[in-house]
Amino acid sequence: MPKLIRITTVPLSLKQLLAGQMRYVKEQGWEVVMVSADGREVPKIMKAEGVRHEVIPFTRKITPFQDLICIWKLYKLLKREKPDIVHTHTPKAGLLGMIAANLAGVNTRVHTLAGMPAMAAEGSKKGMLEAAEKWTYNNATEVWPNSFGLEKFVLEQGFCPKEKLKVIAHGSSNGIDLSKFNRNALKENHLVAATMRILPGEDDFIILSVGRLVKDKGIEELVSAFLNSKIVNQSKLVLLGAFEQELDPLSPETIQTIQDHPRIVQIDWSDHVAHYMALADVLVHPSHREGFPNVLLEAGAMNLPVICSDIPGNTDLISQQQTGLIFPVKDEGVLKEAMEFAFVKRDAMLKLAAALYEIVTEFYQRETIQKEIFSNYQRLLDEAGKGE
């Protein structure tokens, strides 16, 4: 029985980014082990996926001493488990997991690249993060960027040789669950709860942003563009995501505005994202860096019009004036104009959303992506001489 070990930095990634993948591989007759830092999500993930979980005390910050401890613990775990494939996801787990797997003699080492912190970093931190990416790729036997735009960026920067790179299917790390992101599957009680949290006026135009409230998600530009727009008094900006001030902090002024402004609603998080999308008129995704953003797939599945920044990942899915509106990354003025356009031209935005829905449902269904990932696991086993 082949054995796969999947590693992420925190358990939330196993729950949200890779949901169903471990169960799918187990159902094909493989042994699967999940690895991440500890967290409250672990029991639910083990139940949902039906596989074992091992704790390694990863941190998301730059912590050299703790990282060395994690490499040693991972090394011992991998020597004991003797997996056929180690597959990592997220930057810290990728770096430490690929180093440990290489040291432990695991022949097949895969890292999924789903976003690169170095893309939005500056100064000495940028150089350090780029070096970490190169270390990850050097220790991997294959690197799977989750979008063609990200693959192109990696090649242009000379981070990894082309023969190591592979994009699965049309991109995305896990596709979209159309049974969940489906307007016909929404529950009335969750819709009521979401409405009560937003408290929209009868004619309010609802602008939704989903994701962590940090600088490199473009939140500062979004808040400023909203406040300076002509539609601020006829709209509500709903920020569905938690502040992460310890990693990539927003300015104190932006935080104060988010907390105090009557036209801005901040909600820490919800497992019912689809219900907020059902209430929204447009999704704005102003991120500075992405791999292949799940939130755009989710919006597409929900027939929700999209405005996004022109970065790799976003532009793999969204085409200007065909499936959404695109603005230059960090350009607050153009973002403001795009939101005003969406307010006035609602029928045109719905046509773009319909076109996006067709693409999402044709190419990015979760079952398709999971089947393709498993097919590549089989290929890697065959290439290693371990296929059945």
Sine and cosine of phi, psi and omega as CSV:
sin_phi,cos_phi,sin_psi,cos_psi,sin_omega,cos_omega
0.00,0.00,0.88,-0.48,0.03,-1.00
-0.89,0.45,0.50,-0.87,0.00,-1.00
-0.85,-0.52,0.75,-0.66,0.02,-1.00
-0.88,-0.47,0.71,-0.70,0.15,-0.99
-0.89,-0.45,0.84,-0.54,0.04,-1.00
-0.97,-0.23,0.76,-0.65,-0.08,-1.00
-0.81,-0.58,0.79,-0.61,0.18,-0.98
-0.77,-0.64,0.28,-0.96,-0.04,-1.00
-0.93,0.37,-0.75,0.66,-0.03,-1.00
-0.82,-0.57,0.44,-0.90,-0.05,-1.00
-0.91,0.41,-0.41,0.91,0.02,-1.00
-0.85,0.53,-0.53,0.85,0.03,-1.00
-0.93,0.38,-0.62,0.78,0.07,-1.00
-0.88,0.47,-0.62,0.78,-0.04,-1.00
-0.96,0.28,-0.71,0.70,-0.15,-0.99
-0.99,-0.11,-0.66,0.75,-0.12,-0.99
-1.00,0.03,-0.49,0.87,-0.12,-0.99
-0.86,-0.51,0.33,0.95,-0.10,-1.00
-0.79,0.62,0.80,-0.60,0.07,-1.00
1.00,0.02,-0.29,0.96,-0.06,-1.00
-0.91,0.42,-0.70,0.71,-0.04,-1.00
-0.91,0.41,-0.67,0.75,0.04,-1.00
-0.89,0.46,-0.66,0.75,-0.01,-1.00
-0.86,0.51,-0.73,0.68,-0.02,-1.00
-0.92,0.40,-0.63,0.77,0.06,-1.00
-0.86,0.51,-0.65,0.76,-0.02,-1.00
-0.93,0.37,-0.27,0.96,0.08,-1.00
-1.00,0.05,0.07,1.00,0.07,-1.00
0.99,-0.14,0.20,0.98,0.01,-1.00
-1.00,-0.09,0.39,-0.92,0.22,-0.97
-1.00,0.00,0.73,-0.68,-0.06,-1.00
-0.78,-0.63,0.69,-0.72,0.07,-1.00
-0.80,-0.59,0.74,-0.67,0.08,-1.00
-0.99,-0.14,0.57,-0.82,0.02,-1.00
-0.69,-0.72,0.71,-0.70,0.11,-0.99
-0.23,-0.97,0.04,-1.00,0.21,-0.98
-0.90,0.44,0.24,-0.97,0.02,-1.00
-0.97,0.25,0.31,-0.95,0.03,-1.00
0.06,-1.00,0.26,-0.97,-0.08,-1.00
-0.92,0.40,-0.32,0.95,-0.04,-1.00
-0.97,0.22,-0.28,0.96,-0.17,-0.99
-0.83,0.56,-0.78,0.63,-0.01,-1.00
-0.85,0.53,-0.66,0.75,0.01,-1.00
-0.91,0.42,-0.63,0.78,-0.02,-1.00
-0.92,0.39,-0.69,0.73,0.01,-1.00
-0.87,0.49,-0.64,0.77,0.02,-1.00
-0.93,0.36,-0.69,0.73,-0.04,-1.00
-0.92,0.39,-0.65,0.76,-0.09,-1.00
-1.00,-0.02,-0.39,0.92,0.01,-1.00
0.95,0.31,0.45,0.89,0.00,-1.00
-0.73,-0.68,0.24,-0.97,-0.05,-1.00
-0.97,0.26,0.46,-0.89,0.05,-1.00
-0.79,-0.61,0.70,-0.71,0.07,-1.00
-0.90,-0.44,0.64,-0.77,-0.04,-1.00
-0.99,-0.12,0.79,-0.61,0.20,-0.98
-0.83,-0.56,0.78,-0.63,-0.16,-0.99
-0.98,0.20,0.88,0.48,0.05,-1.00
-0.89,0.45,0.47,-0.88,0.23,-0.97
-0.87,-0.50,0.38,-0.92,0.05,-1.00
-1.00,-0.03,-0.16,0.99,0.02,-1.00
-1.00,0.01,0.05,-1.00,0.09,-1.00
-1.00,0.08,0.97,-0.24,-0.08,-1.00
-0.71,-0.71,0.99,0.16,-0.14,-0.99
-0.80,0.60,-0.73,0.69,-0.05,-1.00
-0.91,0.42,-0.71,0.70,0.03,-1.00
-0.90,0.44,-0.57,0.82,0.01,-1.00
-0.91,0.42,-0.63,0.78,0.04,-1.00
-0.90,0.44,-0.63,0.77,0.06,-1.00
-0.88,0.48,-0.67,0.75,0.00,-1.00
-0.91,0.42,-0.64,0.76,0.04,-1.00
-0.87,0.49,-0.70,0.72,0.00,-1.00
-0.89,0.45,-0.69,0.72,0.02,-1.00
-0.91,0.41,-0.65,0.76,0.06,-1.00
-0.90,0.44,-0.68,0.74,0.01,-1.00
-0.84,0.54,-0.74,0.67,-0.01,-1.00
-0.90,0.43,-0.64,0.76,0.03,-1.00
-0.88,0.47,-0.71,0.70,-0.06,-1.00
-0.94,0.34,-0.59,0.81,0.06,-1.00
-0.90,0.43,-0.58,0.82,0.00,-1.00
-0.97,0.26,-0.67,0.74,-0.10,-1.00
-0.99,0.17,-0.49,0.87,-0.01,-1.00
0.79,0.62,0.86,0.51,-0.01,-1.00
-0.96,0.29,0.42,-0.91,0.12,-0.99
-0.99,0.17,-0.58,0.82,-0.01,-1.00
-0.69,-0.72,0.72,-0.69,0.23,-0.97
-0.94,-0.35,0.79,-0.61,-0.05,-1.00
-0.80,-0.60,0.89,-0.46,-0.05,-1.00
-0.96,-0.28,0.36,-0.93,-0.01,-1.00
-0.49,-0.87,0.64,-0.77,-0.08,-1.00
1.00,0.08,0.55,-0.83,-0.18,-0.98
-0.86,0.51,-0.78,0.63,-0.07,-1.00
-0.92,0.39,-0.70,0.71,0.04,-1.00
-0.89,0.46,-0.57,0.82,0.03,-1.00
-0.90,0.44,-0.75,0.66,-0.02,-1.00
-0.88,0.47,-0.82,0.58,-0.07,-1.00
-0.95,0.32,-0.62,0.79,-0.01,-1.00
-0.92,0.39,-0.66,0.75,0.01,-1.00
-0.94,0.34,-0.63,0.78,0.06,-1.00
-0.89,0.46,-0.75,0.66,-0.03,-1.00
-0.90,0.44,-0.66,0.75,0.00,-1.00
-0.91,0.42,-0.62,0.79,0.05,-1.00
-0.91,0.42,-0.72,0.69,0.01,-1.00
-0.89,0.45,-0.55,0.83,-0.04,-1.00
-0.99,0.14,-0.05,1.00,0.06,-1.00
0.99,0.16,0.38,0.93,0.08,-1.00
-0.96,0.29,0.83,-0.56,-0.12,-0.99
-0.96,0.28,-0.55,0.84,-0.08,-1.00
-0.90,-0.43,0.93,-0.37,-0.13,-0.99
-0.79,-0.62,0.93,-0.37,-0.09,-1.00
-0.91,-0.42,0.71,-0.71,0.13,-0.99
-0.84,-0.54,0.81,-0.59,0.13,-0.99
-1.00,0.05,0.84,-0.55,0.03,-1.00
-0.99,-0.11,0.93,-0.37,-0.10,-1.00
-0.82,-0.57,0.62,0.79,-0.06,-1.00
0.76,-0.65,0.57,-0.82,-0.11,-0.99
-0.77,-0.64,0.95,-0.31,0.01,-1.00
-0.81,0.58,-0.52,0.85,-0.02,-1.00
-0.88,0.48,-0.42,0.91,-0.04,-1.00
-0.89,0.45,-0.52,0.85,-0.05,-1.00
-0.96,-0.29,-0.01,1.00,-0.05,-1.00
-0.99,0.10,0.25,-0.97,0.01,-1.00
-0.69,-0.72,0.34,-0.94,0.12,-0.99
0.90,0.43,-0.54,-0.84,-0.07,-1.00
-0.90,0.43,-0.51,0.86,0.01,-1.00
-0.89,0.45,-0.60,0.80,0.01,-1.00
-0.88,0.47,-0.71,0.70,0.01,-1.00
-0.89,0.46,-0.64,0.77,0.01,-1.00
-0.91,0.40,-0.68,0.74,0.00,-1.00
-0.93,0.37,-0.61,0.80,0.06,-1.00
-0.90,0.44,-0.65,0.76,0.04,-1.00
-0.89,0.47,-0.64,0.77,0.02,-1.00
-0.89,0.45,-0.65,0.76,0.04,-1.00
-0.87,0.49,-0.71,0.70,-0.02,-1.00
-0.88,0.47,-0.64,0.77,0.04,-1.00
-0.88,0.48,-0.68,0.74,0.02,-1.00
-0.86,0.51,-0.76,0.65,-0.05,-1.00
-0.92,0.38,-0.60,0.80,0.01,-1.00
-0.89,0.45,-0.56,0.83,-0.03,-1.00
-1.00,0.03,-0.19,0.98,0.05,-1.00
-1.00,0.04,0.46,-0.89,0.14,-0.99
-1.00,-0.03,-0.45,0.89,0.15,-0.99
-0.62,-0.78,0.55,-0.84,0.06,-1.00
-0.84,-0.54,0.79,-0.61,-0.05,-1.00
-0.93,-0.36,1.00,0.01,0.15,-0.99
-0.88,0.48,0.63,-0.78,-0.06,-1.00
-1.00,-0.04,0.27,0.96,0.17,-0.99
-0.42,-0.91,0.43,-0.90,0.03,-1.00
-0.94,0.35,-0.51,0.86,0.06,-1.00
-0.90,0.44,-0.63,0.77,0.03,-1.00
-0.94,0.35,-0.63,0.78,0.06,-1.00
-0.87,0.50,-0.70,0.71,0.01,-1.00
-0.88,0.48,-0.67,0.74,0.01,-1.00
-0.89,0.46,-0.70,0.71,-0.01,-1.00
-0.88,0.48,-0.67,0.75,0.01,-1.00
-0.93,0.37,-0.68,0.73,-0.01,-1.00
-0.89,0.46,-0.56,0.83,-0.01,-1.00
-0.99,0.11,-0.13,0.99,0.01,-1.00
0.94,0.34,0.48,0.88,-0.05,-1.00
-0.98,0.21,-0.45,0.89,-0.15,-0.99
-0.42,-0.91,0.64,-0.77,0.04,-1.00
-0.93,0.37,0.53,-0.85,-0.10,-1.00
-0.86,0.51,-0.57,0.82,-0.07,-1.00
-0.92,0.39,-0.28,0.96,0.05,-1.00
-1.00,0.04,-0.24,0.97,-0.17,-0.99
-1.00,-0.09,0.64,-0.77,0.07,-1.00
-0.47,-0.88,0.80,-0.60,0.12,-0.99
-1.00,-0.08,0.80,-0.60,-0.01,-1.00
-0.98,0.18,0.79,-0.62,0.01,-1.00
0.79,0.61,-0.80,-0.60,0.01,-1.00
-0.99,-0.15,0.15,0.99,-0.06,-1.00
0.94,-0.35,0.08,-1.00,-0.07,-1.00
1.00,-0.01,0.56,-0.83,0.01,-1.00
-0.99,0.11,-0.44,0.90,-0.11,-0.99
-0.45,-0.89,0.12,0.99,0.01,-1.00
0.90,0.43,-0.28,-0.96,-0.08,-1.00
-0.81,-0.58,0.70,-0.71,0.03,-1.00
-1.00,0.09,0.98,-0.18,-0.09,-1.00
-0.97,0.25,-0.20,0.98,0.10,-1.00
-0.98,0.20,-0.38,0.92,0.00,-1.00
-0.99,-0.11,-0.72,0.70,0.01,-1.00
-1.00,-0.07,0.99,0.16,-0.14,-0.99
-0.42,-0.91,0.87,-0.49,-0.07,-1.00
-0.87,0.49,-0.42,0.91,-0.01,-1.00
-0.99,0.14,-0.15,0.99,-0.06,-1.00
-0.97,-0.26,0.08,1.00,-0.07,-1.00
-0.96,0.29,0.57,-0.82,0.00,-1.00
-0.99,-0.14,0.71,-0.70,-0.10,-1.00
-0.86,0.50,-0.63,0.77,-0.04,-1.00
-0.91,0.41,-0.57,0.82,0.04,-1.00
-0.96,0.28,-0.57,0.82,0.08,-1.00
-0.90,0.44,-0.67,0.74,0.02,-1.00
-0.90,0.44,-0.68,0.73,0.00,-1.00
-0.89,0.46,-0.68,0.74,0.01,-1.00
-0.91,0.42,-0.66,0.75,0.03,-1.00
-0.88,0.47,-0.66,0.75,0.00,-1.00
-0.91,0.41,-0.51,0.86,0.00,-1.00
-0.98,0.21,-0.57,0.82,0.01,-1.00
-0.98,0.17,-0.62,0.78,-0.09,-1.00
0.77,0.64,0.85,0.53,-0.02,-1.00
-0.95,0.30,0.55,-0.83,0.17,-0.98
-0.95,0.32,0.24,-0.97,-0.11,-0.99
-0.84,0.54,-0.60,0.80,-0.06,-1.00
-0.92,-0.40,0.25,0.97,-0.02,-1.00
-0.90,0.44,0.68,-0.73,0.11,-0.99
-1.00,0.00,0.88,-0.48,-0.12,-0.99
-0.99,-0.12,0.90,-0.43,0.06,-1.00
-0.98,-0.22,0.86,-0.51,-0.08,-1.00
-0.93,-0.37,0.67,-0.74,0.17,-0.99
-0.79,-0.62,0.73,-0.68,-0.06,-1.00
-0.86,-0.52,0.84,-0.55,0.03,-1.00
0.55,-0.84,0.11,-0.99,-0.01,-1.00
-0.86,0.51,0.62,-0.79,0.01,-1.00
-1.00,0.00,0.99,0.13,0.00,-1.00
-0.72,-0.70,0.22,-0.97,-0.10,-0.99
-0.89,0.45,-0.68,0.74,-0.10,-0.99
-0.98,0.18,0.07,1.00,0.21,-0.98
-1.00,-0.04,0.08,1.00,0.08,-1.00
0.98,0.22,0.34,0.94,-0.09,-1.00
-0.92,0.38,-0.60,0.80,-0.02,-1.00
-0.90,0.43,-0.68,0.74,0.03,-1.00
-0.91,0.41,-0.64,0.77,-0.02,-1.00
-0.89,0.45,-0.73,0.69,-0.02,-1.00
-0.89,0.45,-0.70,0.71,-0.01,-1.00
-0.91,0.42,-0.69,0.72,0.01,-1.00
-0.89,0.46,-0.65,0.76,0.03,-1.00
-0.89,0.47,-0.74,0.67,-0.06,-1.00
-0.91,0.42,-0.50,0.87,-0.03,-1.00
-1.00,-0.03,-0.01,1.00,-0.06,-1.00
-0.99,0.17,0.31,-0.95,0.03,-1.00
-0.97,0.24,-0.18,0.98,-0.12,-0.99
-0.96,-0.29,0.13,0.99,-0.11,-0.99
-0.84,0.54,-0.59,0.81,-0.05,-1.00
-0.99,0.11,-0.06,1.00,0.03,-1.00
-0.90,-0.45,0.18,0.98,-0.12,-0.99
-0.71,-0.71,0.20,-0.98,0.20,-0.98
-0.73,-0.68,0.70,-0.71,0.07,-1.00
-0.99,-0.17,0.89,-0.46,-0.02,-1.00
-0.96,-0.29,0.89,-0.46,0.00,-1.00
-0.97,-0.25,0.97,-0.26,-0.03,-1.00
-0.99,-0.14,1.00,-0.07,-0.04,-1.00
0.21,-0.98,0.37,-0.93,-0.07,-1.00
-0.99,-0.10,0.47,-0.88,0.14,-0.99
-0.93,0.37,0.63,-0.78,0.10,-1.00
-0.75,-0.66,0.95,0.30,-0.12,-0.99
-0.94,0.34,-0.33,0.94,-0.04,-1.00
-0.98,0.18,-0.28,0.96,-0.08,-1.00
-0.95,-0.30,-0.77,0.63,-0.10,-1.00
-0.54,-0.84,0.96,0.30,-0.26,-0.97
-0.93,0.37,0.61,-0.79,0.21,-0.98
-0.97,0.25,0.35,-0.94,0.04,-1.00
-0.93,0.38,0.51,-0.86,0.04,-1.00
-0.83,0.56,-0.56,0.83,0.00,-1.00
-0.91,0.42,-0.67,0.74,0.01,-1.00
-0.91,0.42,-0.68,0.73,0.02,-1.00
-0.87,0.49,-0.70,0.71,0.00,-1.00
-0.88,0.48,-0.66,0.75,0.02,-1.00
-0.89,0.45,-0.72,0.70,0.01,-1.00
-0.86,0.52,-0.66,0.75,-0.07,-1.00
-0.97,0.25,-0.49,0.87,-0.15,-0.99
-0.97,-0.22,-0.44,0.90,-0.16,-0.99
-0.95,0.30,0.75,-0.66,-0.06,-1.00
-0.93,0.36,-0.29,0.96,-0.03,-1.00
-0.98,-0.18,0.12,0.99,0.04,-1.00
-0.86,-0.50,0.77,-0.64,0.02,-1.00
-0.88,-0.48,0.84,-0.55,0.05,-1.00
-0.93,-0.37,0.78,-0.62,-0.02,-1.00
-0.81,-0.58,0.84,-0.53,-0.12,-0.99
-0.79,0.62,-0.82,0.58,0.08,-1.00
-0.14,-0.99,0.26,-0.96,0.05,-1.00
-0.42,-0.91,0.58,-0.82,0.13,-0.99
-0.99,0.12,0.07,1.00,-0.06,-1.00
-0.90,-0.43,0.77,0.64,-0.03,-1.00
-0.84,0.54,-0.63,0.77,-0.04,-1.00
-0.85,0.53,-0.55,0.84,-0.03,-1.00
-0.95,0.32,-0.58,0.81,0.08,-1.00
-0.94,0.35,-0.59,0.80,0.05,-1.00
-0.90,0.43,-0.57,0.82,0.01,-1.00
-0.91,0.41,-0.47,0.88,-0.01,-1.00
-1.00,0.03,-0.28,0.96,-0.11,-0.99
-0.99,0.11,0.38,-0.93,0.10,-0.99
-0.99,-0.15,-0.44,0.90,0.02,-1.00
-0.40,-0.92,0.56,-0.83,0.14,-0.99
-0.97,-0.23,0.76,-0.65,0.08,-1.00
-0.92,-0.39,0.80,-0.60,-0.01,-1.00
-0.80,-0.60,1.00,0.01,-0.14,-0.99
-1.00,-0.07,0.44,0.90,-0.14,-0.99
-0.84,0.54,0.51,-0.86,0.06,-1.00
-1.00,0.06,-0.36,0.93,-0.01,-1.00
-0.48,-0.88,0.56,-0.83,0.03,-1.00
-0.45,-0.90,0.26,-0.97,0.26,-0.97
-0.99,-0.14,-1.00,0.01,0.17,-0.99
-0.74,-0.67,0.97,-0.25,-0.19,-0.98
-0.95,0.32,0.86,-0.51,0.03,-1.00
-0.87,0.49,-0.54,0.84,-0.09,-1.00
-0.90,0.44,-0.51,0.86,0.04,-1.00
-0.95,0.30,-0.59,0.80,0.11,-0.99
-0.89,0.46,-0.68,0.73,-0.02,-1.00
-0.89,0.45,-0.69,0.72,0.04,-1.00
-0.89,0.46,-0.67,0.74,0.02,-1.00
-0.87,0.50,-0.70,0.71,0.00,-1.00
-0.91,0.43,-0.46,0.89,-0.03,-1.00
-1.00,-0.06,0.13,0.99,-0.03,-1.00
0.83,0.56,0.61,0.80,0.01,-1.00
-0.98,-0.18,0.84,-0.54,0.01,-1.00
-0.84,0.54,0.51,-0.86,-0.13,-0.99
-0.82,-0.57,0.67,-0.74,0.24,-0.97
-0.84,-0.54,0.79,-0.62,-0.03,-1.00
-0.57,-0.82,0.26,-0.97,0.03,-1.00
-0.98,0.20,0.37,-0.93,-0.11,-0.99
-1.00,0.00,0.86,0.50,-0.03,-1.00
-0.92,-0.40,0.37,-0.93,0.10,-0.99
-0.80,0.59,0.62,-0.78,-0.08,-1.00
0.98,-0.18,-0.90,0.44,0.08,-1.00
-0.86,0.52,-0.74,0.67,-0.10,-1.00
-0.98,0.18,-0.08,1.00,0.17,-0.99
-0.94,0.34,-0.48,0.88,-0.06,-1.00
-0.95,-0.31,-0.63,0.78,-0.09,-1.00
-0.98,-0.18,0.79,-0.62,0.08,-1.00
-0.93,-0.38,0.70,-0.71,-0.08,-1.00
-0.84,0.54,0.81,-0.59,0.05,-1.00
0.87,0.49,0.25,0.97,0.08,-1.00
-0.89,-0.45,-0.73,0.68,0.04,-1.00
-0.81,-0.59,0.08,1.00,0.01,-1.00
0.18,-0.98,-0.10,-1.00,0.07,-1.00
-0.94,-0.35,0.65,-0.76,-0.03,-1.00
-0.83,-0.55,0.69,-0.72,0.05,-1.00
-0.82,-0.57,0.45,-0.89,0.02,-1.00
-0.88,0.48,0.75,-0.66,-0.07,-1.00
-0.80,0.59,0.72,-0.70,0.00,-1.00
0.95,0.30,0.06,1.00,-0.04,-1.00
-1.00,0.03,1.00,-0.06,-0.07,-1.00
-0.88,0.47,-0.61,0.79,-0.04,-1.00
-0.90,0.43,-0.72,0.70,-0.01,-1.00
-0.94,0.34,-0.58,0.81,0.07,-1.00
-0.87,0.49,-0.68,0.73,0.04,-1.00
-0.86,0.51,-0.72,0.70,0.00,-1.00
-0.90,0.43,-0.60,0.80,0.01,-1.00
-0.91,0.42,-0.65,0.76,0.02,-1.00
-0.92,0.39,-0.62,0.78,0.04,-1.00
-0.91,0.41,-0.63,0.77,0.06,-1.00
-0.88,0.47,-0.71,0.71,-0.02,-1.00
-0.88,0.47,-0.57,0.82,0.02,-1.00
-0.91,0.42,-0.69,0.73,-0.08,-1.00
-0.99,0.15,-0.66,0.75,-0.13,-0.99
-0.97,-0.24,0.89,0.46,-0.11,-0.99
-0.93,0.36,-0.61,0.79,0.03,-1.00
-0.90,0.44,-0.66,0.75,0.03,-1.00
-0.89,0.45,-0.64,0.77,0.01,-1.00
-0.91,0.41,-0.60,0.80,0.02,-1.00
-0.92,0.40,-0.54,0.84,0.08,-1.00
-0.91,0.41,-0.64,0.77,0.05,-1.00
-0.90,0.44,-0.65,0.76,0.00,-1.00
-0.90,0.43,-0.62,0.79,0.02,-1.00
-0.91,0.42,-0.63,0.78,0.04,-1.00
-0.91,0.41,-0.63,0.77,0.04,-1.00
-0.91,0.41,-0.64,0.77,0.03,-1.00
-0.84,0.55,-0.68,0.74,-0.01,-1.00
-0.88,0.47,-0.67,0.74,0.00,-1.00
-0.93,0.38,-0.71,0.70,-0.04,-1.00
-0.88,0.48,-0.71,0.70,-0.05,-1.00
-0.96,0.29,-0.41,0.91,0.00,-1.00
-0.99,0.15,-0.63,0.77,-0.18,-0.98
-0.92,-0.40,-0.25,0.97,-0.21,-0.98
-0.82,-0.57,0.40,0.92,0.06,-1.00
-0.90,0.43,0.64,-0.77,-0.10,-0.99
-0.83,0.56,-0.67,0.74,-0.03,-1.00
-0.87,0.50,-0.61,0.80,0.01,-1.00
-0.91,0.42,-0.71,0.70,-0.03,-1.00
-0.92,0.40,-0.69,0.72,-0.02,-1.00
-0.91,0.42,-0.62,0.79,0.06,-1.00
-0.90,0.44,-0.64,0.77,0.00,-1.00
-0.93,0.36,-0.63,0.78,0.06,-1.00
-0.88,0.48,-0.73,0.68,-0.01,-1.00
-0.90,0.44,-0.62,0.79,0.05,-1.00
-0.85,0.52,-0.61,0.79,0.03,-1.00
-0.96,0.28,-0.53,0.85,0.15,-0.99
-0.87,0.50,-0.70,0.71,0.02,-1.00
-0.88,0.47,-0.67,0.74,0.05,-1.00
-0.86,0.51,-0.70,0.71,-0.02,-1.00
-0.91,0.42,-0.61,0.79,0.08,-1.00
-0.89,0.45,-0.68,0.73,0.03,-1.00
-0.87,0.49,-0.69,0.72,-0.01,-1.00
-0.92,0.40,-0.47,0.88,0.03,-1.00
-1.00,0.07,0.00,1.00,-0.01,-1.00
0.98,0.22,0.36,0.93,-0.04,-1.00
-0.90,-0.44,0.10,0.99,-0.01,-1.00
-0.94,0.33,0.39,-0.92,-0.03,-1.00
-0.99,0.11,0.00,0.00,0.00,0.00
